[in-house]
Amino acid sequence: MLCGRIGSPHSLLPKYSYTLLLSYVSVNFDHFQILRAIGKGSFGKVCIVQKRDSGILYAMKYVSRSACEMRGALGGVIKEVELLSSLEHPFLVNLWFSFQDEEDLFMVCDLLTGGDLRYHLQNRVEFSEQSVALLVCELGSALEYLQAHRVVHRDIKPDNILLDDAGHAHLTDFNIATRLQKNALACSMSGTKPYMAPEVFLCALDEVAGYSYPVDWWSLGVVAYEMRGNIRPFVVHSNTPLAEIKNILNTPVHYPRYWSSNFVDLLQKLLSTYPGARISTRQELHQTPMLRNIDFQRVLEKKIKPIYKPPEDHLNCDPCLELEEMIVESRPLHKKKKRLAKQRSAQRDSDPETALVKEFIVYNRYKELKRKAMEQKENDWQRELELAMANSIVNSLAPIQEKPAASIAHDGDCANVSSAAAQLKGDSIEFIDRTPSPQIKESAGSTLDMPPSPFQK
């Protein structure tokens, strides 16, 4: 388990609107109080922290910079922060802050107190078909969102699926995720073997050119099968040779007889060995008999209550993690402040900024939300201004109505005025020309006995 969550970004902002003041502050390790360790991964650990000024609880993931450099994993951490800073979804573990010091790289995320799916499977929790179906809908919504942003996760497994206190599923750990170029394919063999799609192995065997977004839907199908049966559909291990894996994935999947036909149909469409026939969109999920009556908008708004709710009387994680952090860890997090103070005191002449990773993004979601709010206001003002200017131009171009000329009580005059009006009516004009026509003037002068022009001889 590598991250967690409490509440959603949208629910936090109204309640803690004053935290927008954080946009003026550079967040660092000293702004958090360490509460306890809750998770451990390949390159880092996770603990519950509390923001000192707001009191909000988060999950803080931290990785040793030196360990990452030794194992060549520093680029993955940098890419993970870069991806997470551009994503936000109800069924992802969203990033709130990222920063670093001389020892570690930090990612502060949503806190999910329900634990990871692996923890519940190990505790022999029995998930019903309806529970599995809802999880497939929730994570399917997340996968479609990632696909819209050209992101392939590549490591969907129970360890990277976290539950909140109500039982909703969230996807975490983007360490080996990648963003594809338009119409491009991924080609590296990345992931966890028991959950990797057939085309990933075929690509490693040079039998296909690459793979794309459907690999995540295959992994989701393996997770769904494992949730229901507490066993994976294929016997694949980390040390299984590629050629053998190819044969294993082509064998028919065994489905217990007591599973409903609709549920089996859903799994078969997720576990199709041919990517083109595999479910890979939310719309295709909705077309299956199992999920035909699901309202995906209500799923997205978390209005469908999960059947399984994680226990609330204890933390849903391994209790040994806290002891390990306190006793075994050579550089425990709760002693970092004193440790760094001694190091900085011993190296007064050196600049601590030189020890930092320049490519690592320093991120503050509150600052980003404020920037987006300001952009929205500016766009609204611009639209209002353009609308006002458009209305003003329309009003200024409205046709001017001429008052009818005063009638003159002479029969001949009426005839001459009628002929002049007919001539004017026949002309196509775009504006009103108030200059009297010479022809009309001469005609009117002869009829009305107008005084001669001073220029006439």
Steps between C-alpha positions, in 0.01 A plus 500: 500500500663821389252782547175589670212738521249675719226690320525621141663814360157644422362432847803640678506841339166638623559374854858622517485797266755684711763249393523687170740719696746216446550631150727764650703250703768254387388174661772280649548217748475731805137584415386146583473302821589131462234275653582139403630272224237319291669367187815385329588459134794417279656844516334675791279505804172666591387662821196692621577869549301801615540847353589719795311813391180341364481172693427306181623140493699375202710202399866591450704276275874549526782332312870508573678694230823305542317165479322611184827612342668168586217299344449731202146585612534876537355566154188300587432709809548824306263375228243390759481848653480653155205276407313538829530878490298497176228255613195522724217246520263365768647148469868595496720574801560867425822688570482815717862598565847391393833623637845370592790540739857372502390144588156426356244582232146555634152459352202602716176338379142424600474279807291184459441323827342184353834338414607336177312218330788257560461542877132402484564204268765371739245527778265276298232760439233355270394748233163444334444533126329834562801628698737398222273652235497838679879498532530425127270797426696735726842402374368481143400866533852579621657308209287685245611829658864392478454397138358845422827639637704238305623328819557125533533391864662159431494376861138445603490241778339466846803664664436819300124520559407685819160514669364804679302475823179435303654228281545692172806400295785733401800437277849592624873454425583651160869418530513303173211674326570670169339765283475392137545728203197523271446168315822360654560169680692405813758227457686441830416198714370682808265379771444207735506172308182333636298808395668586170306466175602247230606772253761629749671159497461472123668837464790377715524197270501732195176349371306829505612860455364628830195538720258769613219581744323157492782352715351678805158348434652151491659567841161620628350170383765300690430707815124448463546123469731495803254702710221255436697176522797603720722343236635629169370362167852408379785338693774749416782598735779756487754234396284329233678505159344709226447210260315307770288803589393525136365145510336549841306810389363312200344227716124524574408670827312293757187667634326340802150373428340708776607826331215659305508497121492882488801526730693241297411689182648819648826325596528328162477834321764653728731197465490477122853418379439712188516872596254602227228275646568601861280745690695826501244776555228587748241479222603140428468423871151643496401272211565180699195329656664526844532881489221594262286657774784685673474880505861601441432862592392386847812282511717801422328703771546213751126476556499119472590359840754213495382178662832445677607770742849475659511466880524826694619364835861463380737617229473278194874439462779289644561614863866394473570794269490746789742291709732462204510877452574561869754221562650363177517811280849650507372848415152523656279779374414638842869580560558666163481859626781457753704291258485759221572783744827329599594438138432859400693629798800289403480624143444871557702608200313277254167591345232234579327586170788341309411161653146505359373329184436779251258296286269422796182710480402701807120489489219661698146407392347791695712741298397323180131514594529871575672560167224314316233696689664828396522381139130410508412847633708667230333288232156587638586871499631474142181329385286767669705776338475342154124453544455864607706623203303280260168636632632856469598449136162345419315794655715756313429328168120499548314665200413869543129571443438821296198712584260543201536838323226756560231485232444805280150579382570522126400239250809551286725485799362159595579364159859628505565376857357157410733469202800601714406250768468228240848585371647488851320175578646338196860578606676250727675700773669406827477838671277805485620772264341828603647701206205615280502367144545779238232343285251509785605854587447630146170322462377620836617856426307525174184370658512686831628832353811483720722812475777472244846398615740789546745313274258489212535775243 
